[in-house]
Amino acid sequence: MRIQRTDQTWHIRDGDLCTTHDIQSKLSFCIFIHDNKCVKNRHLLVKFGVLYKIRNRGEKRERERGRERERERVKMASIQLEREDSISRQQESPRSPEAQVGMKVEDLWDVLEPQLSPTEKLNACFESIPVSSFPPAPSSQVIEIKSDTSLAEAVQILAQHRILSAPVVDVDAPEDATWIDRYIGIVEFAGIAVWILHQSEPPSPRSPSYGKAIDAAINGITKAAGLGNLGPEDAAMTSGNFFEGLTTSDFYKNTKVRDISGSFRWAPFLALQKSNSFLTMLLLLSNYKMKSIPVVDLGEGTIDNIITQSSVIHMLAECSGLQWFESWGTKKLSEIGLPTMSPNQIIKVYEDEPVLQAFKVMRRKRIGGIPVVDSGGSKAVGNISLRDVQFLLTAPEIYHDYRSITAKNFLTAVRNYLEKHHEDSPLISGMVTCKRDHTIKELIQLLDTKKIHRIYVVDDNGNLEGVITLRDIISRLVHEPRGYFGDFFDGVLPLPANSRV
């Protein structure tokens, strides 16, 4: 390659590092040639035959520092070229959309200041990527439910599409309504389970009028179940009768989703704009306990995508092999403080307890799943999630043979039902466990492959030591900077007066 100035010409070979200093004009040049192309560095850019120069301060100390920086820049330039070659090879064999997001993180990771900690780097990377880059959810997952849909119909829609929740569209909203006026909440199996459990409990003294209405409804349900004047707690203990009476009652069939979308909501309805960052999304799914987040198109006022905790875990699983992921994912669970609880803090239900008791405990403790343990209380025999209430609402054959469904009977009946109907479900595969010396990467791959939301940590004897959820893993990926959200939530989360959140 030949670089020519008005007063002199340099002939440079591939791989040369050439430095010259023109005393008269006090200009310094540093040129690194790679594959017969000049590479940008701190002092000089030669591109397509155009030479850009910066002035040298002329001070000896500054020149020495400049040379040191230049050597580092040359080294980084070489690494960057190798990275570009690697990307080119990867582009020849297209990876999944989720992996492409991971590659964006990788590109940003490479150019960040080396003095940043890995956590600070990840925060900076995810802050720079908009949620519009997240792969779209399958069309079957972007389901909306109208506010005048009955609760029974909503349960069928969720079960049919195999989703856990769906945004509720206000049928009375004008056509030109903004998204915040168009969507009034989210209906989810968790909320439905809470609503059902509310029917099996005494009315709250704080809401006399509402309590009377519920009490009357419960009396109707218990009579329909042939339970006479049994109280709500007695009805709950018979489980099978209670659910049979509930699902055949007019109260269940006529209650609209708008009636429970606010009152029994665990997480507020909050949507993100396409321009919001990955960091915001990850923090909402972890620190703020949101299981799914709609992404709205402001122009159309409609939902463009729905990002769930599970889809984030799938994205992470697809990032295997990338430098930033391996740096984080090869750490052992014990190194990052997981599980976050001790064995005696595990919330559980015994296998011979009524299954409704499991749902009650989940509601009271505000958790999405619970282990079913043997009579000794130390070994888990199964897992029940709030979403499993769908089987008691959509498949009466599960409880017809049981007048008092224990947790163990429920697990057995559901497995038989799923195998009979050739349906895939985590309940078929049984308990999935890990140990403290597992890595985050191994855990992510397990959760993604098995399509589960939690995994139980056991010791060498199979005794329960803790539980790790999708939220726990996401919370270890990023951290919330002080004052990060500011007034982000102001005016966006109008909770109803009778909200149970």
N, C-alpha and C positions, 0 to 999 in steps of 0.2 A: 504494500500500500504506500502511496506517496502523498504527503501532506505538504503543500507549498504555500509560502508567504512571499511577499514582495521582495524580501532581501535574502531568503534562503530556502532550501528545500531539504526535507528529511525523508529518507527511505527507511521504512519500518517493516520488520518482518512479523509474521503471526507469532503471538506469544511474547513480544517485546514489551517492556515497561520502560518508557523513555521520558526523561525529565530534562528540561532545558531552562535556562534563566537568561533573559535578555536584559542586560544591565542598563542599556540606554532607555528602554521603554518601561523598565521595571515590571515586566510581565512574566509570570511563571506558567509553565505548561506541564501537565502530567497526563500522558496518554497511555492507555492500556489497550492493546490490540488482541482481540479474541475472534477467531474465525474470520480474520480480515475485516472486522467491524470494530469501530471505536466505542468504548463504553463510557457512560456518564460517570463522573466522579465529582468530588467537592469543588475542584478548581477549574474543571474544563469539561465541555461537552462537544464532541465532534460527531456530527450526525449528518449523513448524506453529503459529505464534503464541506459542511459549514462549520467554521471554527469559532467558538465563543470563548472569550477570555475574561478573567477577572484580575484586578490589580493586586499586586503583592505589596504588603506593607513595608517590606524591606528590612524588617527587624530579624536578626539572627534567631532569636528564641522562637519567634512566630514561625519562621521557616522550618525550624526543627520540629515544632509541634505539627505544622502542616504536613511534613513528610510522614510523620507517624500516623496522622489521621488518614493520609493518602494510602498508606500501606493497608490500613484497615478497610478503607473503602474499596480498594482493589480486590481484597480478599472477599468482601461482601458481594462485589459485582460478580465475581467468579461463582460464588454460591448461588446468586440469583439466576445466573445463566443456566446453571445445572438444574435449578428448580424449574425454570421455564421449559427446559428439555424434558423434565419429568412430567410436567403438566401436558406437554404436547403428546407424550406417549400415552398418558391417561385419557386424553381426548380422543385418541384413536380407538380406544375401547371404552365407550361411554359408561359412566357409572350412574347409579340411581340419583334422582333429584335430591334426595336427602344427603347423599355423599357429596354432591356438588356444593351444598351449603357448607359442609365441613371443609371443603377445599377453599371456600372463601375465607373461612376462619384461618385456615393454614396460611394463606397469602398475607393476611393481616398480621398474623403471629410472627412471621418472618421479619417484618420491617419495624416492629415495635422496639422501643428502647430496651436494651439488654438488662438494665438495672431494675426493670419492673418484675415483680413477683409473678409466678404463673397465674395466680388468681387475678391479679390486676390486669394481666395480659388478656385473659379470657373475658373479663368484664369489658375491657376496651374493644375487643373484637366484636362481641355481641352487641355492644352499644352502636357499632358502626354499620350493622346489617339491619335493614328494615324487615318487618314481618311479611311484607309483600314477597320476599324471597322464599318464604316457607312453602314447600310443595302443597298444592291444593288437596283438600280432602276428597276421597271418592265421592261421586255425586250422590250416592246413597246415604252419605253421612250428613249432607247439608239438608236436613229435613226441618221444616217449620210446621208448627201446630197452631191452628187458629184458636183464639181465646174462647170461642163458644163450643169447642170440642169437649165432649164428656170425658170424665176421668177414665171410664172403662175403655173408650175409644183410643184415648191417648196411650194407655198401657199397651193396647194391641199394636199401635203404630210403632212405639219404641221397640217392642219385642219383635215385630215383623222385620224391622230394619236393623235389628241387633245393635242398637245404640242405647246409650245410658241417659241421654238428655236431648232436649230440642228447644230452641227459642220459641216463645209464644208471641204470635202476631195479633195485635189488637184489631179485631174486625171493625171496630168503630172509628179507627184512625182515618183521617182524610188521605186521599191518594198522594198528596204532596207532603205528607208528614215526614219529619226527619226521623232518623233511625231511633233516636232516644224516645220519640213519641210512638213510633210504629211497634216497637218491641217492649212488652210490659214485664217480661221475666223469662225464666227458664223452667220448664217442667222436666223433672228427672226422677228416676226410680228412687233415689235417695229421699227426695221430697215426698214422693208418694208413700214411701215406707213410713216416714215421719207422720204423715197425715193419717195413715191407717193405725199406727200405734196410738195416735191421739184419740182415735175412736174407742180404743180399748182401755182408756184410763179415765179416772174421775175428772169431771170438768174443773177447770181452774177457777178458784174463787175470785181471781182478778177480772174475769170477764163473765159476769152473771148471765147476761142475755145470751151470749155466744155459748156458754156452758150448757144452758137449758136446751138449746137447739141440738147440740151434740149429744147430750144425755138422752134426748128424745129419739135421736137417730140410732143411738146404741141400743135402746130398748127395742126399737123396730128390728134391728139386726139380730139381736139375741132371740127375739120371738120367732123370726124367720128361720133361725137355726134350730128351733125347737128347744131352746134353753130356758124357757119360761122367764122367771124373775131373777135369774142369776145376775150377779153384778158384773161389771166390766172385767174385773180381774179374773173372775171365775170363767167368763167367756174366753178370755185370752188363754187360760190354762188348757182349754179344750182344743185350741188351735184349729183342728180340722173343721169343727162345727163353726167356729168363729169366721174363718175365711169363706166357708161355703155360704154362711148367712150374709156375709159382707158382699161377696161378688154377685149374689142374686138380688140384693136389695135395690130399691129404687133410688135410695140415697147415693149409692155408688154409681149407678148408671146415669143419674141426673146431675151430679155435681160437675161443674165446669172447671177446666184447668185454670181459668182466671181466678177462681175462688181459692186456689191453693198456691198459685205461682209466687205470691208475695208472702203470705202468712207462714208457709212452711219451707222457706228458702234457706238453704245453708250458706250459699255463696251468692252475693248480689249479682244482678245482671249488669255486666260491664263489657263493652265491646272496644276493640282497638281499631285505630285507623291504619291504613296500609303503611303510612310513614312512621308509625311507632317502631321502636327498636326491638330486636330479639331480647335484649336485656330486660326491657319492661315486661315482655311476655313471659320470660322465664321466672322473673320475680313474682308475678301474679300467680303463676302455676305452683309456686313453692311457698313463699312466705305468706301469701294471701289465700292459700287453700282453694284456689279455683281449679276445678278439674278440667274445664274446657273454656276457651275464649273465642268468641266470634270476632272475625275481622270484617269491618264494614266498608262498603264503597260509599263514600260521602256523596258523590255525585248522584248515585242511584238511590241512596238511602236503604240499601239492601245488604244482606250478609254475603260476603264474597268467599269466605273460608271459615273453617272452624278448626282451631288448633287445640289438641288435647294433650294431657300428660303422656298418654300412650304414644302419640305420634312423635313427641319430643324424644322419648326413649328409643323409638325406632330410628329416628334421625341419628342419635348417638351411636346406635349399634352399627349403622352404615358408615360411620367415620373410622372404623377400625383400620389401623395402619397409618393414619395421618399422625404427624409428629405431635401436634398439640393434644390429640386425644390419647395417644400412647403415654405422653408425659403425665396426664391426669389419670387415665384409666388403669394404669398398671399398679396404682397404689392399693394396698390392702384395706379392707373395711375398717380394721382397727386403727389404721393410720389417719383416717379422716373422721373418726368419732362415730362410726356406725357399728351396731345399732345405738340409738340415742337413749335406750332404756336399759334397766337392769332386769333380770328374770322375774323378780317379785313385783315389777311394775307392769307386766304384761296383762292386758285385759283379755279375759277368756271366758268361755262357757263350757260346762261339762256336757259330755255326750248324752247323758240321761236327762238333761233339762229340756223343757219345751223349746222348740225352735223360736217361738215368738219371744222367748226370753232373750235369745241372742239378738234379735232385732231391737228389743227394748234397750239392751245394754249399749248397742251401737248408737242408738238415738241419744241416750243419756250422756254418753261419753263423747259424742260427736266424732265418731270414727266410721270409716267406710267398710271395715271388715274385721273379723274376729276369729281366732283359732278355736276349734272344737277339740278339747283335750279328753284323755281317758280318765277313769275314776281316780287315778293317782294324782292327776293334775299337772304332770310334768311333761308328758309326751302328747304331741298334737296328732290327731287322727283325721283332721280335715279343716276346711276353712269355709266360712259363710260370709258373704258380702251383702251389703244392703241391696245391691242390684238383684240378688237372688230371690227377692220378694216377688219378682215377676213370675216365678214358677208357681207360687201360691195363688196368683191372680189369673194366670192364663192356662194352667193345666190342672184342673180339679182332680184328675185321676191320681195325682201325686198324693193328695191327702184323703181320698175317699176310703182308703184302707186303714186309715189311722184316725181314731177319735182324739188321741192326744199325741201329736207329732213331736217326738223328741228330736234333738239336733242330729243324733245318729241316724234315726229313721229318715229324716229329711234328706240327708246326704245320700243315703242308699236309694231312696225313691227317685231323687233327681237323676242320679247316675243311670238307673234303670230306664227312666223316661227318655233321657238323651240317647242312650244306646238303641232303644227301640225305634226312635225317630231319626236315627243316624245323624244326630246333630253334634257338632264339635263344641266343646266347652272345657274350660279349665277344671270344672268339677269332675270330669271323667278321669283326668290324669292324676288326680289325688294331690297330696301335699307336695309342694316344691320347697326344698330347704337348701341352706348353704351354711358355711362355717365362717368364723371371723377372719380366717386367713385367705378367704376368697378375695379377688380383686374387683374393683368397680366394673371393669370391662367384662369379667365373667358374669357378674350379677346382671348387667345390662343385657347381655346376650341371652341369659336365662329368661328374664322378664319379657323380652321381645319375642323370643321363640315360643314360649308357653302362653303368651298373650294374657298375662296375669298382672295384677296391680300391687301385689305385695309378696314378699318372700320371707320365710321364717328362718331365723338363725338358730342352729342347734349345736350342742357340744358333741364330743365323740360318742357319747352314749345315747344320742338322740333326744336329749332333754332340751326343752325350749330355753333360749337365752335372749331372744328379742325378735323384733319384726322390722323389716325395712320396706318402705313404700316408694312408689314412683316419686312422690313429693320429696322424700328424704334425699334421693339421688340428685334431683334437679337442684335442691337447695345447697348441695355441696359443689355444684358446678359454678355458681356465681354468688356474689354477695351484694347486699343492698348498700350503696354509699349513703352516708348521712344526708338527710334532706333530699333524697333522690326524687321522690314523687311530689314533694311540695304540695301544691293545691290540685294535683292531678285528679283527685277523687271528688273535689268540690263540685256540687251540682250534678254529678254524674250518677250518684247512687241514692236516688230518692226512696228510702225505705218506708214502707207503709207503717202506719201508727201501731198496728197489731203485729208487726214483724216479730218472728221468733228467732231471728238471726242473732 
